[in-house]
Every structure is written in structure tokens, then in C-alpha cells.
Amino acid sequence: MKALVTGATGFIGSHLVEALLSRGYSVRCLVRASSNLRWLESLPGSGSADAPSLGSPSVELFRGDCEEIESLKEAVKGCEYVFHVAGVTKARQNDEFFSVNAGGTENLIHTILNNGVELKRFVLLSSLAAVGPSLNGTPVNEETEPRPVSFYGKSKLEAEMIVAKVKDRIPTTIIRPPAVYGPRDRDLYLFFKLIKSGFYPYWGRAYYSLIYIDDLINGIILSAESEGAVGKVFFISDMEVHTNEEIAAEIARIFEKQPARVRVPKGMMTLFGLVGERLFPGGIINRDKVRELRHACWVCDSTLVNRELGYNPSVRLREGVRWTADWYRINRWL
């Protein structure tokens, strides 16, 4: 079995590559010239990013970019599975969300169709942001009409629409995770860091679905290998609802802290996002993220994937937070 993984050098993509290898897949990783290969370099068979690693069936590194359609033809050749994980969650200009998340998806789909690649599955990693927050407190599900509130969410919904248009020609599955955390994550890492320092920003009680990285990866592969997932869209979460206060308390427990809440008035949140962009360039706090944080209920329902594919999460918040913090400490991020 040969799988192409885009976004393989990132947080989710690198964990997916490792899991696919452990299941006996040969994995081809699409990497840009500027990509940091640190999570891939130690994997069996990983070779130069300038050419495929011909000496091993395990890992091949292809230099390419989803925004450069000419670089994709060789990358998809001979693959049975494509896991499209690449994308941007933060951008300096809003147009970048669409050129990368939607445009990159369109390029990949066109390359597959135009070169006669016969896939067993094309999996798009989308996001809860593509649907938007719950407006009435009820977890959103696959039947909820999408109403994304951020440019990131709108770009992911556009990518979903591109994939949906070809599901009669390519066997596709779309996965919409909520916030993902675990080793290597740099988004929620900021909150670990702030809470360890003794404070965290607070703009009122909010409700979130979450998923630990291992559970997400297991769900992605389960959906790719299940015939019942063809043409479907699934929310994959830890199947619980967490408040921001609970999340902060679990992180604080690790550090034996009682962090102070620094209240951010909702009228000041745009300024908060702007300051976040200046203090933490490329970080989770930015103006587009603030468009999401203004809403207090980011919860989704994973009943469908549980019922149809037998998906069950195995990592609860307390242990997931502890394992994540341990990884940050071991790797001297904290």
C-alpha cells in the first residue's frame, strides 16, 4: 500500500506518517524546499528531499508544493491513498488561506484526475471551523448547515466543496476535527506556556470539543480503510464537551499552579488579536482566530463516525494534557 501525505512535516502530518508506517504502508511525503524535516529525518527509509529514496519502500520524500501544480504529477503517481493534510491555519493576508487551503486542494484533485491515478481513497483533513460554532449550544453535526466565521474556516469549506464535486469520480472522505492537541503542537502550546507562567487570557466561559493527536490519527486511518466512509464527511472528536476553565485547570494541575485569569473584554478582542500577531508572530492569537474566539460554543457531535465506523477515542483530557506537557518538558519547550 502506498500513500501520499501532504503536510507531512507538520504537527498532524508527521504523526500520520509514523502511524501509516507502523501499519505497513509505504509513505510518500510531499515537502517544500523550505520545510523543516526534523520529524521525518529519523524515520526508516527517509532520504533526500531532492529525489525519492529509492533504497527503501518505507518513506519517500518528494520536493513539491500543492500551490505548484506541475510539482504534483510525480508525487501522486502510483499512490493508492492520498491524505491531504497540508494547509495554513494562520496567514498574514486573508487571500493566503484560499490560495493554499482551497487552491492547493484543487490542484491536487486536478492532478489526480488528469493523470489517471486510481485511488482507493482521497482523505481531506478539514476542520470544525468549516462549519462554524454552534449557535444554540447543541453540538454541530454532519447535517448542520455550514456558517464559517473566519477566513480560515471559509477556505476549508471551499476545499470541502472542491472535493465534494468529484466524489463520483474519486472515492473521498472528509474529516472535520475540532482543536487538536498533543506532542509537537504549537498552538495550544502557548496556553501551556502562559499557564506555567501563572496567568492566561479569559473572555468568558466557552465550550469546546477537543481531540488528542493519537485519536485523530486513528480516526483518519480508520476512515480511509473503511468502505462505509466513501463519500462521507465525519466529525472526529474525543466525544466530550470541555469548558475553557476545565482545560486551564487540567493544565494548571500539571504545573501545580493557580493561574490568574487576565480578563479580555470582548470589545477589546480585535486589539488582543493584533497584539498577539505582534508578540507571537505565526502564533494562535491573531485577528482571524479572534473571529472564532468571539463565539463561545465550538462543539461537534461524533455520533456518526462512532455508529458507522466504530470509532471510539481512547485518550481523555487529563491524560492527554499530561502526556503533552511531558513531551514539552522532555523536548525543552517548557
N, C-alpha and C positions, 0 to 999 in steps of 0.2 A: 504494500500500500504506500503510495506516495502522496504527500500533502504539501501544498504551498501555504506558508503562513506569511501574510503581510503584517507589518508592525511587530516583527519578531524580536526586535531589540528592546521593546518597551516592557512595562510592568506586566500587563496581561499576556502579551505575545510571547515573552520569554518563558513564562510558566507553561503556556500552552505547548511550546516546542518541547520542553522537557517531558511533559506528560505524554505527548504523542510518541516520542522516542521510547518511553517506558512501555508503551503498548505495541511496539514493534513497527511503527511507521518509519519510513524514510521521509525526512522533513527537508523541504527546500525553503530557505528563508530569503525573502526579498529585503535587501538592505541598501540604504542610501549611502553615498560616498561619505557623508558627514556622520553616519550612525556610529554610536558608541557600542562596540561589540562585547562589552565586558561580561554580559550574562550568557553569551554564546560561545566565547572562546574556549571554555573548558569542556564543551560537550563533545562526545565521540564523533570523529569524522569532520569536525568543523575545519574549514580550510580558508584560503584567501577569499576576500570579498570580490576579487577581480575575476574569478572564474569558479565554476563548480568544483567541489572537492571530489575528484574522480576516484580517489583511493578508498572511499568509504560509502556505503549505502545509507548511512545514518543521517548526516547533515550536509546540505549543500548551501553555500552562501552565494546568492546572485546579487550583483550590484544593479540596482534599478530603483524606480520611483513610480508610484501609481499616477503621478501627475504627468509622467513622460511615457505616453502610450507605446512608443517604439521600444522601450526597455522591457515591456511585459511579455512579448511574444515567446521568448525563450524560457521565461520564468514559469509560464503556465504549461508548457509543452510536457506531455507525459504524466501530468498530475491527475489523480483521481478525486482528490479533495482540495478545495480552496477555502481557507479560513481567512476572511478579510477582517483583520483586526486594526489595521493602520488607520490613523485619523488624528485630528488635533482636537483637544478639549479646551484649549485656550489659544487665543490668537491676538496679534497686535491690531489687525484690521478685520472687520467682520467678514469681508469677502473671502478671507483665507479659509474660514470654516467651510464655505461652499465649494471652493476650488479643490480643497483636499478631501473633505468628507463625502461630498456628492460627486464632484468631478473625478476624483480618484476611483470611486466605485464604478462610475460609468465607463471609464477607460478599461478597467479590469473586465467588466462584463462584455464590452465590445470585443476585447482581445480574445476572450474565450469563445464567443460566438463566431468571430471572423476567422478563427484558426481551427475550427472543427474539434475543439477539445471536448471530449466526452467525460463529464464529471459524474461521480456518484453523489457529490453534494457540494453546494456552494453555501457557506455559512457566513452571514453578515453579522458582525458584532455591532449592534445599535446601542440604544440607551433608553432608560425610562424618560430621559429628557425629550425624546422624540414625541412622546405622548403629552408630557407636561405633568403638573401636580394634580392631585385630587382636589376638586373644587368644593366637595361636600363632606370630606372626611372618609368616604368609602374608598378602599384601595382600587386603583385603576386596574383594568384587565384588558385582555385582547379585544374586547368588544367596545372599549371606550374610544370615543372619537378623539383623535389627536388634537391637542391645542398647546403646542410647544410655546414656551415663554421666553426662551433665549435663542440667540443666533446659533449657538451650538446645537440646541435641540431641533431647530428648524432645518439645519443642514443634515442632521442624522435622519430626520423624517424624509427629506428629499432623497437621501441614499436608499432608504427603505422602498420608496416609490419606484426608483430605478430598478431595484431587484425584483419587486413585485410584478413589473411589466414583463419580465422574461421567465416567470416561473413555469410557463407552459413549455419552455424550451430547455431550461436548466433546472435540475432539482435543487431547490433553495430552502434554506431555513434562516429565519431572522431571530436573533436573541436580543432581548432588551433587559440588561441588568440595571439595578439601581446603583448606588455608590458601592464601589468595590474597594476592599482594604486587604492588607496583608504585607508580607515581606516584599521590598523593592518599591512599594507605593510611595509617591512623593506628595500626593495631595493631602490625604488625612495625616500624613507625617507632620505637617505644620501644626495641627492641633495637638498631637503628642508633644511636640516641642514646646508649644505655648503652655500647655498644662503642666509640664515638668518645670517650667519657669515660674509657675504659680498663678496663672490667670488664663482666661480665654474669653473671646468676644461672645456676647449674648444679645439677641434681638427678640427675645420672647420664646415661649415654648414652641417647638416644632417637632414633627413626626416624620420618621424616615424608615424606609426599607434599606437593608444592607445585605451584602454577601461577602463572605471570606473568599479569597482568591482560589483556594483549592476546590471549594464547592462550585464556583463558577466554571472552572476548567472542566470538572467532571460533567457538569451540565452541558457544556458546549460539545464535548466529545460524544456524550450520550445522544444528543440531538442529531449530530452528524451521522451517527451509525444506526439510527432508528428510522425505519421506513415510514413510520407513523408521523414523522416530523416533516416530511416533504411538503413544501408549500405553506408551512405553518409559521406563525410568529409566537414566541414564548417569552413571558417574563420569568426570569430565574432569580430568586432571592433566598434569604435564609428563612422565609416564611414567618417572620415575626415583625412586629412594629416597635420601633425604638424611639424614645424622645431624645432630643439633643442633651437634655440633662442626664439621662441614663448613660449615654455614650461618654459624656465628660466624666461622670462618676466612675465608670469602669476603667477609663484611662488613668484617672487620678488615683484609684486604688493601687495600680501598679507601682506608682511613684510615691505612695504614702503621702499624698498631698491633699490639701483642701484649697483648691484654686479659687481665686476671686473671679466673679463674673464682671466683665467690663461691658456695661450695657451700651449698645449701639442703637440709638433711636432710628426707627425706620426711615424718618425723613433725612437722616444723615448717611444712609447706606450707600448711595451712589458715591459720595465722597469717600466712604470707607473702602469701596472698591477701587477708586482711583489711587488712594494712599497705598492699598495693598499691591497694586501694579508697580508703584514706585519702590516700595520697600522689599517686595518679594517678586522680582521680575520672573514671569513664567510660572508663578505660583497659582494656587487655587483661588485666592482672593483677587478678583478683578471685576470690572463693570459688568461683563456678561454673566458671570456667576452670581452677582448681586441680583440680576433679573430673576434668577431662580430662588435665591435665598429670601426674597420678599414674600414667597409663598411658604406656608407653614406645614404643608402636608404632602410629602413626597413618598407615597406608599403604593405598593403594587401587590397584586394577587397572583401567586404562583400555583394556584389550584390546577390549571390546565396542564402544565408540564408534569405535575405530580400525578394526575389522573391518567394522562395519555402515554407518558414515557416512564413512569415510575420513579421520577426524580425525587430525591429526598436529601436535604442538606445535612451535613454531619457536624458542622462547626458552629457553636453558639457564640454569642458576642463576647462573653467573658473570656473563654479560652482563645478565641481569635485575636482579641486585643492583647492578651498576654503574649501569645506567640509572636505577634507583630512587634511588640515592644522589645521582646528578647532579641529578635533579629536586628532591630535598630541599634540596640546596645552592642551586640556582638560585632556589628559592622561599623561601629563608632559613629553612627548618625546621631545618637543621643549621648 
